[in-house]
Amino acid sequence: FTPQTVHELRHWLSVVSLVAQGLAVALVPAALQQAELAGAAFVAVKDPHGTLPRYETRCLWNPARDQPALGLFLRAVQAVAEPASMADKEIDR
């Protein structure tokens, strides 16, 4: 199977909507599974040989705002991130 790119969308929920309508297949972030849109089946992509492309992601926040959940969020990200993808700076919140 080789997909043919016909449309590129900017909004993830639009992507899931097209899939739910039977008009598309897509690779999407796992968090979108929470949308629970009828007609869309979310299947985890396994990579036992480590051959899938990796993407670098950054956490972004406003340091001037007090955000109580930020420390917990950053620790959760650090717990699952690959060491090479974490910033050199320690998370001290």
N, C-alpha and C positions, 0 to 999 in steps of 0.2 A: 504494500500500500504506500503510495506516494501522494501526500495531500497537495491539492492545488490551491494556492492562496488567491482568493477572489476578493476578500475584504479584510482590511486590518482595522480593528476597533481600538479605541482608547479606553473604554470603560469595561471593566471586567464583568459587571452584571449584564451588559449587552452581549458579551461573548457567551455567557451561560444561557442567556435567553435564546440565542440562535441555536445553541446545542439542544436545548429543551424542545425547540420546535422542529428538530430533525434537520436543520439546515447547515449544521457545521459539526466539526470535531475540534477539540482544542486542548492545549496544555495550559493549565491554569494553576495559580497558587492553591495549596491545600486549604487555606483558610476560607476559600469560596464555598467549600462544601457546606458551610453553615447556612448558606442562602437557601438550601433545601428547595430548589425550584423543581416542581413536578416535571418529569420527562428528562431530567439531566442525571446521568449516572456518573458518579465520581469514582474513579479507580486509581489507586496509588500506583505510581510508576516505580518499579523496583530497578535497582542498578547494582546487581551482585558483582559485576566486574569493574565498576567504577569508570564506565566509558561515557556516561552522559555528561553533557557540558555543565560546568558549574558557573554560578553567577555570584558576583560580589554584591552584597547588600549592606547598607549603612543604616544605623539608627540615628534619628534626627529629633532634637527637642530644643525648646527654648530654655536656656539655663536661668533666665531671669524670672521664670515662673516656678512657684512651688507646686510640684506635682507628686503627691504622696505615692502613687503607684509606679512612678518611674523607676525607682530602685529595684522593685520586684520584677518589673518588665525586663530591665537590662540584665539582671541576674538570670532570668529564664532564657533570654537570648544567648547569653554567654554559656549556659549549660548545654545548649544543643548546637552551637556554632562550631565549625572546624577551627582549630587554633590559628591557622593562617589567615582566617577571615576576620579575626578580632583585632581591634585597634591596639596599639602598643600600650595605651594608657589604661591603667587599672580602673575598674568601676568601683567608686567608693561611696555610692549613695545608699 
